[in-house]
Amino acid sequence: MAKNLKRYYQAWELRQQGNKLREIAKIMGFKSGENARRMINYVDFIIKERPYRMSNELKRLASKYIL
């Protein structure tokens, strides 16, 4: 399944900024927060469990939020 990773990263970044799932869904044009939750969980999984699969873009983005 091809993923548009920029959308996943956008959802993750919005969550790191403190937005609620409903707010993220509204910003990104989803009907509910479930799609946002799924995208955020996917990026969290990549960061925590598979850091060797992180793209340079995600590394740069995550470095702003993860100490």
PDB file of N, H, CA, C and O in Angstrom:
ATOM      1  N   MET A   1       0.840  -1.171   0.000  1.00  0.00           N
ATOM      2  CA  MET A   1       0.000   0.000   0.000  1.00  0.00           C
ATOM      3  C   MET A   1       0.888   1.239   0.000  1.00  0.00           C
ATOM      4  O   MET A   1       1.700   1.428   0.906  1.00  0.00           O
ATOM      5  N   ALA A   2       0.735   2.062  -0.996  1.00  0.00           N
ATOM      6  H   ALA A   2       0.075   1.908  -1.732  1.00  0.00           H
ATOM      7  CA  ALA A   2       1.517   3.289  -1.079  1.00  0.00           C
ATOM      8  C   ALA A   2       0.921   4.325  -0.139  1.00  0.00           C
ATOM      9  O   ALA A   2      -0.290   4.544  -0.119  1.00  0.00           O
ATOM     10  N   LYS A   3       1.779   4.949   0.628  1.00  0.00           N
ATOM     11  H   LYS A   3       2.763   4.771   0.612  1.00  0.00           H
ATOM     12  CA  LYS A   3       1.322   5.946   1.590  1.00  0.00           C
ATOM     13  C   LYS A   3       1.859   7.314   1.175  1.00  0.00           C
ATOM     14  O   LYS A   3       3.001   7.450   0.739  1.00  0.00           O
ATOM     15  N   ASN A   4       1.019   8.297   1.321  1.00  0.00           N
ATOM     16  H   ASN A   4       0.090   8.186   1.676  1.00  0.00           H
ATOM     17  CA  ASN A   4       1.489   9.653   1.115  1.00  0.00           C
ATOM     18  C   ASN A   4       2.083  10.115   2.436  1.00  0.00           C
ATOM     19  O   ASN A   4       1.373  10.648   3.289  1.00  0.00           O
ATOM     20  N   LEU A   5       3.366   9.912   2.603  1.00  0.00           N
ATOM     21  H   LEU A   5       3.942   9.479   1.910  1.00  0.00           H
ATOM     22  CA  LEU A   5       4.012  10.139   3.890  1.00  0.00           C
ATOM     23  C   LEU A   5       3.962  11.590   4.339  1.00  0.00           C
ATOM     24  O   LEU A   5       3.989  11.858   5.540  1.00  0.00           O
ATOM     25  N   LYS A   6       3.892  12.518   3.419  1.00  0.00           N
ATOM     26  H   LYS A   6       3.871  12.300   2.443  1.00  0.00           H
ATOM     27  CA  LYS A   6       3.805  13.923   3.824  1.00  0.00           C
ATOM     28  C   LYS A   6       2.530  14.167   4.621  1.00  0.00           C
ATOM     29  O   LYS A   6       2.544  14.947   5.572  1.00  0.00           O
ATOM     30  N   ARG A   7       1.432  13.519   4.255  1.00  0.00           N
ATOM     31  H   ARG A   7       1.421  12.884   3.482  1.00  0.00           H
ATOM     32  CA  ARG A   7       0.179  13.651   5.004  1.00  0.00           C
ATOM     33  C   ARG A   7       0.323  13.009   6.386  1.00  0.00           C
ATOM     34  O   ARG A   7      -0.174  13.547   7.376  1.00  0.00           O
ATOM     35  N   TYR A   8       0.990  11.880   6.451  1.00  0.00           N
ATOM     36  H   TYR A   8       1.393  11.443   5.647  1.00  0.00           H
ATOM     37  CA  TYR A   8       1.229  11.220   7.735  1.00  0.00           C
ATOM     38  C   TYR A   8       2.068  12.124   8.634  1.00  0.00           C
ATOM     39  O   TYR A   8       1.758  12.298   9.812  1.00  0.00           O
ATOM     40  N   TYR A   9       3.124  12.695   8.076  1.00  0.00           N
ATOM     41  H   TYR A   9       3.376  12.554   7.119  1.00  0.00           H
ATOM     42  CA  TYR A   9       3.997  13.575   8.842  1.00  0.00           C
ATOM     43  C   TYR A   9       3.226  14.821   9.295  1.00  0.00           C
ATOM     44  O   TYR A   9       3.408  15.298  10.415  1.00  0.00           O
ATOM     45  N   GLN A  10       2.369  15.339   8.419  1.00  0.00           N
ATOM     46  H   GLN A  10       2.220  14.952   7.509  1.00  0.00           H
ATOM     47  CA  GLN A  10       1.579  16.521   8.762  1.00  0.00           C
ATOM     48  C   GLN A  10       0.664  16.221   9.954  1.00  0.00           C
ATOM     49  O   GLN A  10       0.580  17.018  10.888  1.00  0.00           O
ATOM     50  N   ALA A  11      -0.015  15.081   9.922  1.00  0.00           N
ATOM     51  H   ALA A  11       0.053  14.433   9.163  1.00  0.00           H
ATOM     52  CA  ALA A  11      -0.894  14.696  11.028  1.00  0.00           C
ATOM     53  C   ALA A  11      -0.090  14.537  12.308  1.00  0.00           C
ATOM     54  O   ALA A  11      -0.516  14.994  13.369  1.00  0.00           O
ATOM     55  N   TRP A  12       1.061  13.898  12.222  1.00  0.00           N
ATOM     56  H   TRP A  12       1.407  13.527  11.361  1.00  0.00           H
ATOM     57  CA  TRP A  12       1.908  13.687  13.393  1.00  0.00           C
ATOM     58  C   TRP A  12       2.376  15.024  13.968  1.00  0.00           C
ATOM     59  O   TRP A  12       2.346  15.232  15.181  1.00  0.00           O
ATOM     60  N   GLU A  13       2.808  15.924  13.087  1.00  0.00           N
ATOM     61  H   GLU A  13       2.833  15.754  12.102  1.00  0.00           H
ATOM     62  CA  GLU A  13       3.301  17.222  13.542  1.00  0.00           C
ATOM     63  C   GLU A  13       2.177  18.028  14.196  1.00  0.00           C
ATOM     64  O   GLU A  13       2.404  18.681  15.215  1.00  0.00           O
ATOM     65  N   LEU A  14       0.987  17.994  13.635  1.00  0.00           N
ATOM     66  H   LEU A  14       0.803  17.464  12.808  1.00  0.00           H
ATOM     67  CA  LEU A  14      -0.143  18.696  14.243  1.00  0.00           C
ATOM     68  C   LEU A  14      -0.432  18.150  15.639  1.00  0.00           C
ATOM     69  O   LEU A  14      -0.765  18.912  16.547  1.00  0.00           O
ATOM     70  N   ARG A  15      -0.307  16.840  15.813  1.00  0.00           N
ATOM     71  H   ARG A  15      -0.036  16.221  15.076  1.00  0.00           H
ATOM     72  CA  ARG A  15      -0.528  16.233  17.127  1.00  0.00           C
ATOM     73  C   ARG A  15       0.559  16.658  18.111  1.00  0.00           C
ATOM     74  O   ARG A  15       0.268  16.905  19.281  1.00  0.00           O
ATOM     75  N   GLN A  16       1.804  16.746  17.652  1.00  0.00           N
ATOM     76  H   GLN A  16       2.040  16.545  16.701  1.00  0.00           H
ATOM     77  CA  GLN A  16       2.900  17.173  18.510  1.00  0.00           C
ATOM     78  C   GLN A  16       2.718  18.619  18.952  1.00  0.00           C
ATOM     79  O   GLN A  16       3.214  19.020  20.005  1.00  0.00           O
ATOM     80  N   GLN A  17       2.010  19.394  18.150  1.00  0.00           N
ATOM     81  H   GLN A  17       1.607  19.069  17.294  1.00  0.00           H
ATOM     82  CA  GLN A  17       1.745  20.796  18.488  1.00  0.00           C
ATOM     83  C   GLN A  17       0.593  20.936  19.467  1.00  0.00           C
ATOM     84  O   GLN A  17       0.275  22.046  19.892  1.00  0.00           O
ATOM     85  N   GLY A  18      -0.041  19.818  19.831  1.00  0.00           N
ATOM     86  H   GLY A  18       0.217  18.916  19.485  1.00  0.00           H
ATOM     87  CA  GLY A  18      -1.081  19.849  20.852  1.00  0.00           C
ATOM     88  C   GLY A  18      -2.507  19.833  20.330  1.00  0.00           C
ATOM     89  O   GLY A  18      -3.447  19.993  21.109  1.00  0.00           O
ATOM     90  N   ASN A  19      -2.686  19.644  19.040  1.00  0.00           N
ATOM     91  H   ASN A  19      -1.923  19.514  18.407  1.00  0.00           H
ATOM     92  CA  ASN A  19      -4.036  19.593  18.480  1.00  0.00           C
ATOM     93  C   ASN A  19      -4.719  18.281  18.842  1.00  0.00           C
ATOM     94  O   ASN A  19      -4.068  17.244  18.962  1.00  0.00           O
ATOM     95  N   LYS A  20      -6.026  18.336  19.012  1.00  0.00           N
ATOM     96  H   LYS A  20      -6.555  19.179  18.915  1.00  0.00           H
ATOM     97  CA  LYS A  20      -6.808  17.134  19.278  1.00  0.00           C
ATOM     98  C   LYS A  20      -7.107  16.434  17.956  1.00  0.00           C
ATOM     99  O   LYS A  20      -7.009  17.034  16.886  1.00  0.00           O
ATOM    100  N   LEU A  21      -7.471  15.154  18.048  1.00  0.00           N
ATOM    101  H   LEU A  21      -7.550  14.667  18.918  1.00  0.00           H
ATOM    102  CA  LEU A  21      -7.719  14.368  16.833  1.00  0.00           C
ATOM    103  C   LEU A  21      -8.825  14.987  15.981  1.00  0.00           C
ATOM    104  O   LEU A  21      -8.717  15.017  14.756  1.00  0.00           O
ATOM    105  N   ARG A  22      -9.877  15.474  16.611  1.00  0.00           N
ATOM    106  H   ARG A  22      -9.965  15.449  17.607  1.00  0.00           H
ATOM    107  CA  ARG A  22     -10.957  16.114  15.838  1.00  0.00           C
ATOM    108  C   ARG A  22     -10.466  17.348  15.103  1.00  0.00           C
ATOM    109  O   ARG A  22     -10.851  17.590  13.960  1.00  0.00           O
ATOM    110  N   GLU A  23      -9.616  18.130  15.758  1.00  0.00           N
ATOM    111  H   GLU A  23      -9.303  17.933  16.687  1.00  0.00           H
ATOM    112  CA  GLU A  23      -9.060  19.324  15.114  1.00  0.00           C
ATOM    113  C   GLU A  23      -8.186  18.945  13.926  1.00  0.00           C
ATOM    114  O   GLU A  23      -8.249  19.578  12.872  1.00  0.00           O
ATOM    115  N   ILE A  24      -7.369  17.908  14.101  1.00  0.00           N
ATOM    116  H   ILE A  24      -7.318  17.394  14.958  1.00  0.00           H
ATOM    117  CA  ILE A  24      -6.508  17.443  13.017  1.00  0.00           C
ATOM    118  C   ILE A  24      -7.363  16.954  11.852  1.00  0.00           C
ATOM    119  O   ILE A  24      -7.070  17.248  10.693  1.00  0.00           O
ATOM    120  N   ALA A  25      -8.414  16.212  12.164  1.00  0.00           N
ATOM    121  H   ALA A  25      -8.651  15.973  13.106  1.00  0.00           H
ATOM    122  CA  ALA A  25      -9.307  15.703  11.120  1.00  0.00           C
ATOM    123  C   ALA A  25      -9.937  16.860  10.347  1.00  0.00           C
ATOM    124  O   ALA A  25     -10.042  16.805   9.122  1.00  0.00           O
ATOM    125  N   LYS A  26     -10.346  17.884  11.043  1.00  0.00           N
ATOM    126  H   LYS A  26     -10.261  17.928  12.039  1.00  0.00           H
ATOM    127  CA  LYS A  26     -10.952  19.039  10.372  1.00  0.00           C
ATOM    128  C   LYS A  26      -9.949  19.750   9.479  1.00  0.00           C
ATOM    129  O   LYS A  26     -10.264  20.111   8.345  1.00  0.00           O
ATOM    130  N   ILE A  27      -8.735  19.951   9.991  1.00  0.00           N
ATOM    131  H   ILE A  27      -8.478  19.658  10.912  1.00  0.00           H
ATOM    132  CA  ILE A  27      -7.684  20.623   9.221  1.00  0.00           C
ATOM    133  C   ILE A  27      -7.343  19.834   7.956  1.00  0.00           C
ATOM    134  O   ILE A  27      -7.145  20.412   6.887  1.00  0.00           O
ATOM    135  N   MET A  28      -7.276  18.500   8.090  1.00  0.00           N
ATOM    136  H   MET A  28      -7.436  18.031   8.958  1.00  0.00           H
ATOM    137  CA  MET A  28      -6.841  17.663   6.979  1.00  0.00           C
ATOM    138  C   MET A  28      -7.996  17.189   6.086  1.00  0.00           C
ATOM    139  O   MET A  28      -7.765  16.556   5.056  1.00  0.00           O
ATOM    140  N   GLY A  29      -9.234  17.495   6.482  1.00  0.00           N
ATOM    141  H   GLY A  29      -9.422  18.009   7.319  1.00  0.00           H
ATOM    142  CA  GLY A  29     -10.372  17.159   5.648  1.00  0.00           C
ATOM    143  C   GLY A  29     -10.908  15.749   5.833  1.00  0.00           C
ATOM    144  O   GLY A  29     -11.511  15.198   4.911  1.00  0.00           O
ATOM    145  N   PHE A  30     -10.705  15.152   6.999  1.00  0.00           N
ATOM    146  H   PHE A  30     -10.216  15.600   7.748  1.00  0.00           H
ATOM    147  CA  PHE A  30     -11.240  13.829   7.290  1.00  0.00           C
ATOM    148  C   PHE A  30     -12.611  13.968   7.928  1.00  0.00           C
ATOM    149  O   PHE A  30     -12.938  15.018   8.481  1.00  0.00           O
ATOM    150  N   LYS A  31     -13.419  12.906   7.853  1.00  0.00           N
ATOM    151  H   LYS A  31     -13.153  12.053   7.404  1.00  0.00           H
ATOM    152  CA  LYS A  31     -14.744  12.920   8.468  1.00  0.00           C
ATOM    153  C   LYS A  31     -14.671  12.702   9.974  1.00  0.00           C
ATOM    154  O   LYS A  31     -15.516  13.202  10.718  1.00  0.00           O
ATOM    155  N   SER A  32     -13.672  11.962  10.422  1.00  0.00           N
ATOM    156  H   SER A  32     -12.986  11.556   9.818  1.00  0.00           H
ATOM    157  CA  SER A  32     -13.531  11.699  11.861  1.00  0.00           C
ATOM    158  C   SER A  32     -12.051  11.701  12.234  1.00  0.00           C
ATOM    159  O   SER A  32     -11.173  11.784  11.375  1.00  0.00           O
ATOM    160  N   GLY A  33     -11.804  11.609  13.522  1.00  0.00           N
ATOM    161  H   GLY A  33     -12.517  11.542  14.220  1.00  0.00           H
ATOM    162  CA  GLY A  33     -10.429  11.594  13.997  1.00  0.00           C
ATOM    163  C   GLY A  33      -9.744  10.259  13.834  1.00  0.00           C
ATOM    164  O   GLY A  33      -8.547  10.149  14.098  1.00  0.00           O
ATOM    165  N   GLU A  34     -10.475   9.230  13.404  1.00  0.00           N
ATOM    166  H   GLU A  34     -11.447   9.319  13.189  1.00  0.00           H
ATOM    167  CA  GLU A  34      -9.897   7.890  13.286  1.00  0.00           C
ATOM    168  C   GLU A  34      -8.758   7.843  12.265  1.00  0.00           C
ATOM    169  O   GLU A  34      -7.728   7.224  12.531  1.00  0.00           O
ATOM    170  N   ASN A  35      -8.919   8.472  11.125  1.00  0.00           N
ATOM    171  H   ASN A  35      -9.757   8.974  10.909  1.00  0.00           H
ATOM    172  CA  ASN A  35      -7.838   8.482  10.129  1.00  0.00           C
ATOM    173  C   ASN A  35      -6.611   9.205  10.668  1.00  0.00           C
ATOM    174  O   ASN A  35      -5.481   8.767  10.452  1.00  0.00           O
ATOM    175  N   ALA A  36      -6.833  10.305  11.366  1.00  0.00           N
ATOM    176  H   ALA A  36      -7.751  10.660  11.541  1.00  0.00           H
ATOM    177  CA  ALA A  36      -5.716  11.041  11.958  1.00  0.00           C
ATOM    178  C   ALA A  36      -5.007  10.167  12.988  1.00  0.00           C
ATOM    179  O   ALA A  36      -3.777  10.123  13.015  1.00  0.00           O
ATOM    180  N   ARG A  37      -5.764   9.473  13.832  1.00  0.00           N
ATOM    181  H   ARG A  37      -6.763   9.509  13.809  1.00  0.00           H
ATOM    182  CA  ARG A  37      -5.173   8.597  14.845  1.00  0.00           C
ATOM    183  C   ARG A  37      -4.330   7.514  14.204  1.00  0.00           C
ATOM    184  O   ARG A  37      -3.227   7.226  14.667  1.00  0.00           O
ATOM    185  N   ARG A  38      -4.843   6.913  13.142  1.00  0.00           N
ATOM    186  H   ARG A  38      -5.740   7.147  12.767  1.00  0.00           H
ATOM    187  CA  ARG A  38      -4.119   5.845  12.446  1.00  0.00           C
ATOM    188  C   ARG A  38      -2.806   6.364  11.864  1.00  0.00           C
ATOM    189  O   ARG A  38      -1.775   5.702  11.976  1.00  0.00           O
ATOM    190  N   MET A  39      -2.838   7.525  11.253  1.00  0.00           N
ATOM    191  H   MET A  39      -3.676   8.063  11.162  1.00  0.00           H
ATOM    192  CA  MET A  39      -1.627   8.112  10.665  1.00  0.00           C
ATOM    193  C   MET A  39      -0.602   8.444  11.742  1.00  0.00           C
ATOM    194  O   MET A  39       0.587   8.172  11.578  1.00  0.00           O
ATOM    195  N   ILE A  40      -1.060   9.027  12.834  1.00  0.00           N
ATOM    196  H   ILE A  40      -2.027   9.248  12.966  1.00  0.00           H
ATOM    197  CA  ILE A  40      -0.168   9.402  13.926  1.00  0.00           C
ATOM    198  C   ILE A  40       0.474   8.170  14.537  1.00  0.00           C
ATOM    199  O   ILE A  40       1.674   8.163  14.809  1.00  0.00           O
ATOM    200  N   ASN A  41      -0.314   7.131  14.755  1.00  0.00           N
ATOM    201  H   ASN A  41      -1.289   7.136  14.534  1.00  0.00           H
ATOM    202  CA  ASN A  41       0.221   5.892  15.327  1.00  0.00           C
ATOM    203  C   ASN A  41       1.253   5.252  14.407  1.00  0.00           C
ATOM    204  O   ASN A  41       2.238   4.688  14.883  1.00  0.00           O
ATOM    205  N   TYR A  42       1.042   5.331  13.100  1.00  0.00           N
ATOM    206  H   TYR A  42       0.242   5.789  12.713  1.00  0.00           H
ATOM    207  CA  TYR A  42       2.008   4.770  12.151  1.00  0.00           C
ATOM    208  C   TYR A  42       3.354   5.493  12.270  1.00  0.00           C
ATOM    209  O   TYR A  42       4.402   4.849  12.332  1.00  0.00           O
ATOM    210  N   VAL A  43       3.326   6.814  12.301  1.00  0.00           N
ATOM    211  H   VAL A  43       2.475   7.337  12.251  1.00  0.00           H
ATOM    212  CA  VAL A  43       4.572   7.576  12.403  1.00  0.00           C
ATOM    213  C   VAL A  43       5.232   7.329  13.752  1.00  0.00           C
ATOM    214  O   VAL A  43       6.454   7.197  13.821  1.00  0.00           O
ATOM    215  N   ASP A  44       4.448   7.265  14.828  1.00  0.00           N
ATOM    216  H   ASP A  44       3.455   7.372  14.771  1.00  0.00           H
ATOM    217  CA  ASP A  44       5.015   6.936  16.145  1.00  0.00           C
ATOM    218  C   ASP A  44       5.704   5.581  16.116  1.00  0.00           C
ATOM    219  O   ASP A  44       6.784   5.423  16.685  1.00  0.00           O
ATOM    220  N   PHE A  45       5.089   4.599  15.457  1.00  0.00           N
ATOM    221  H   PHE A  45       4.211   4.727  14.996  1.00  0.00           H
ATOM    222  CA  PHE A  45       5.673   3.264  15.360  1.00  0.00           C
ATOM    223  C   PHE A  45       7.011   3.309  14.632  1.00  0.00           C
ATOM    224  O   PHE A  45       7.980   2.694  15.078  1.00  0.00           O
ATOM    225  N   ILE A  46       7.072   4.027  13.527  1.00  0.00           N
ATOM    226  H   ILE A  46       6.285   4.526  13.165  1.00  0.00           H
ATOM    227  CA  ILE A  46       8.314   4.130  12.761  1.00  0.00           C
ATOM    228  C   ILE A  46       9.405   4.780  13.620  1.00  0.00           C
ATOM    229  O   ILE A  46      10.546   4.320  13.626  1.00  0.00           O
ATOM    230  N   ILE A  47       9.058   5.837  14.334  1.00  0.00           N
ATOM    231  H   ILE A  47       8.131   6.211  14.329  1.00  0.00           H
ATOM    232  CA  ILE A  47      10.046   6.549  15.144  1.00  0.00           C
ATOM    233  C   ILE A  47      10.569   5.671  16.276  1.00  0.00           C
ATOM    234  O   ILE A  47      11.773   5.636  16.531  1.00  0.00           O
ATOM    235  N   LYS A  48       9.668   4.963  16.956  1.00  0.00           N
ATOM    236  H   LYS A  48       8.690   4.992  16.749  1.00  0.00           H
ATOM    237  CA  LYS A  48      10.060   4.203  18.146  1.00  0.00           C
ATOM    238  C   LYS A  48      10.585   2.806  17.834  1.00  0.00           C
ATOM    239  O   LYS A  48      11.549   2.363  18.457  1.00  0.00           O
ATOM    240  N   GLU A  49       9.980   2.114  16.897  1.00  0.00           N
ATOM    241  H   GLU A  49       9.197   2.474  16.390  1.00  0.00           H
ATOM    242  CA  GLU A  49      10.302   0.706  16.668  1.00  0.00           C
ATOM    243  C   GLU A  49      11.190   0.460  15.452  1.00  0.00           C
ATOM    244  O   GLU A  49      11.908  -0.540  15.417  1.00  0.00           O
ATOM    245  N   ARG A  50      11.162   1.322  14.479  1.00  0.00           N
ATOM    246  H   ARG A  50      10.579   2.134  14.507  1.00  0.00           H
ATOM    247  CA  ARG A  50      11.925   1.121  13.251  1.00  0.00           C
ATOM    248  C   ARG A  50      12.668   2.389  12.826  1.00  0.00           C
ATOM    249  O   ARG A  50      12.451   2.885  11.721  1.00  0.00           O
ATOM    250  N   PRO A  51      13.524   2.910  13.670  1.00  0.00           N
ATOM    251  CA  PRO A  51      14.194   4.167  13.322  1.00  0.00           C
ATOM    252  C   PRO A  51      15.064   4.056  12.074  1.00  0.00           C
ATOM    253  O   PRO A  51      15.342   5.066  11.427  1.00  0.00           O
ATOM    254  N   TYR A  52      15.491   2.866  11.732  1.00  0.00           N
ATOM    255  H   TYR A  52      15.266   2.046  12.257  1.00  0.00           H
ATOM    256  CA  TYR A  52      16.306   2.688  10.525  1.00  0.00           C
ATOM    257  C   TYR A  52      15.492   2.912   9.257  1.00  0.00           C
ATOM    258  O   TYR A  52      16.071   3.057   8.180  1.00  0.00           O
ATOM    259  N   ARG A  53      14.163   2.944   9.355  1.00  0.00           N
ATOM    260  H   ARG A  53      13.693   2.826  10.229  1.00  0.00           H
ATOM    261  CA  ARG A  53      13.302   3.183   8.193  1.00  0.00           C
ATOM    262  C   ARG A  53      12.883   4.639   8.061  1.00  0.00           C
ATOM    263  O   ARG A  53      12.132   4.992   7.152  1.00  0.00           O
ATOM    264  N   MET A  54      13.367   5.485   8.969  1.00  0.00           N
ATOM    265  H   MET A  54      13.976   5.198   9.707  1.00  0.00           H
ATOM    266  CA  MET A  54      12.976   6.893   8.947  1.00  0.00           C
ATOM    267  C   MET A  54      13.618   7.608   7.764  1.00  0.00           C
ATOM    268  O   MET A  54      14.811   7.458   7.500  1.00  0.00           O
ATOM    269  N   SER A  55      12.815   8.378   7.066  1.00  0.00           N
ATOM    270  H   SER A  55      11.845   8.501   7.280  1.00  0.00           H
ATOM    271  CA  SER A  55      13.353   9.188   5.978  1.00  0.00           C
ATOM    272  C   SER A  55      14.065  10.399   6.571  1.00  0.00           C
ATOM    273  O   SER A  55      13.875  10.732   7.740  1.00  0.00           O
ATOM    274  N   ASN A  56      14.871  11.039   5.770  1.00  0.00           N
ATOM    275  H   ASN A  56      15.026  10.768   4.820  1.00  0.00           H
ATOM    276  CA  ASN A  56      15.566  12.241   6.241  1.00  0.00           C
ATOM    277  C   ASN A  56      14.577  13.321   6.627  1.00  0.00           C
ATOM    278  O   ASN A  56      14.801  14.067   7.580  1.00  0.00           O
ATOM    279  N   GLU A  57      13.475  13.406   5.883  1.00  0.00           N
ATOM    280  H   GLU A  57      13.293  12.800   5.108  1.00  0.00           H
ATOM    281  CA  GLU A  57      12.450  14.404   6.194  1.00  0.00           C
ATOM    282  C   GLU A  57      11.841  14.150   7.574  1.00  0.00           C
ATOM    283  O   GLU A  57      11.647  15.086   8.350  1.00  0.00           O
ATOM    284  N   LEU A  58      11.540  12.891   7.879  1.00  0.00           N
ATOM    285  H   LEU A  58      11.698  12.131   7.249  1.00  0.00           H
ATOM    286  CA  LEU A  58      10.974  12.558   9.189  1.00  0.00           C
ATOM    287  C   LEU A  58      11.997  12.779  10.293  1.00  0.00           C
ATOM    288  O   LEU A  58      11.636  13.244  11.374  1.00  0.00           O
ATOM    289  N   LYS A  59      13.251  12.460  10.053  1.00  0.00           N
ATOM    290  H   LYS A  59      13.544  12.082   9.175  1.00  0.00           H
ATOM    291  CA  LYS A  59      14.292  12.711  11.055  1.00  0.00           C
ATOM    292  C   LYS A  59      14.370  14.196  11.397  1.00  0.00           C
ATOM    293  O   LYS A  59      14.476  14.567  12.565  1.00  0.00           O
ATOM    294  N   ARG A  60      14.316  15.037  10.372  1.00  0.00           N
ATOM    295  H   ARG A  60      14.230  14.736   9.423  1.00  0.00           H
ATOM    296  CA  ARG A  60      14.385  16.478  10.571  1.00  0.00           C
ATOM    297  C   ARG A  60      13.150  16.964  11.335  1.00  0.00           C
ATOM    298  O   ARG A  60      13.263  17.787  12.244  1.00  0.00           O
ATOM    299  N   LEU A  61      11.988  16.459  10.970  1.00  0.00           N
ATOM    300  H   LEU A  61      11.896  15.791  10.232  1.00  0.00           H
ATOM    301  CA  LEU A  61      10.741  16.843  11.634  1.00  0.00           C
ATOM    302  C   LEU A  61      10.725  16.368  13.076  1.00  0.00           C
ATOM    303  O   LEU A  61      10.381  17.135  13.976  1.00  0.00           O
ATOM    304  N   ALA A  62      11.089  15.125  13.304  1.00  0.00           N
ATOM    305  H   ALA A  62      11.369  14.503  12.573  1.00  0.00           H
ATOM    306  CA  ALA A  62      11.052  14.548  14.647  1.00  0.00           C
ATOM    307  C   ALA A  62      12.060  15.222  15.568  1.00  0.00           C
ATOM    308  O   ALA A  62      11.822  15.330  16.771  1.00  0.00           O
ATOM    309  N   SER A  63      13.166  15.670  15.027  1.00  0.00           N
ATOM    310  H   SER A  63      13.359  15.583  14.050  1.00  0.00           H
ATOM    311  CA  SER A  63      14.197  16.293  15.874  1.00  0.00           C
ATOM    312  C   SER A  63      13.690  17.574  16.522  1.00  0.00           C
ATOM    313  O   SER A  63      14.226  17.993  17.548  1.00  0.00           O
ATOM    314  N   LYS A  64      12.667  18.208  15.947  1.00  0.00           N
ATOM    315  H   LYS A  64      12.231  17.868  15.114  1.00  0.00           H
ATOM    316  CA  LYS A  64      12.100  19.407  16.549  1.00  0.00           C
ATOM    317  C   LYS A  64      11.309  19.087  17.809  1.00  0.00           C
ATOM    318  O   LYS A  64      11.189  19.932  18.695  1.00  0.00           O
ATOM    319  N   TYR A  65      10.759  17.858  17.899  1.00  0.00           N
ATOM    320  H   TYR A  65      10.856  17.171  17.179  1.00  0.00           H
ATOM    321  CA  TYR A  65       9.855  17.518  18.974  1.00  0.00           C
ATOM    322  C   TYR A  65      10.415  16.496  19.958  1.00  0.00           C
ATOM    323  O   TYR A  65       9.989  16.448  21.112  1.00  0.00           O
ATOM    324  N   ILE A  66      11.355  15.691  19.516  1.00  0.00           N
ATOM    325  H   ILE A  66      11.702  15.730  18.579  1.00  0.00           H
ATOM    326  CA  ILE A  66      11.899  14.634  20.356  1.00  0.00           C
ATOM    327  C   ILE A  66      13.273  15.045  20.853  1.00  0.00           C
ATOM    328  O   ILE A  66      14.156  15.387  20.065  1.00  0.00           O
ATOM    329  N   LEU A  67      13.443  15.010  22.141  1.00  0.00           N
ATOM    330  H   LEU A  67      12.726  14.732  22.781  1.00  0.00           H
ATOM    331  CA  LEU A  67      14.740  15.419  22.709  1.00  0.00           C
ATOM    332  C   LEU A  67      15.682  14.257  22.786  1.00  0.00           C
ATOM    333  O   LEU A  67      16.817  14.412  23.237  1.00  0.00           O
TER     334      LEU A  67
END
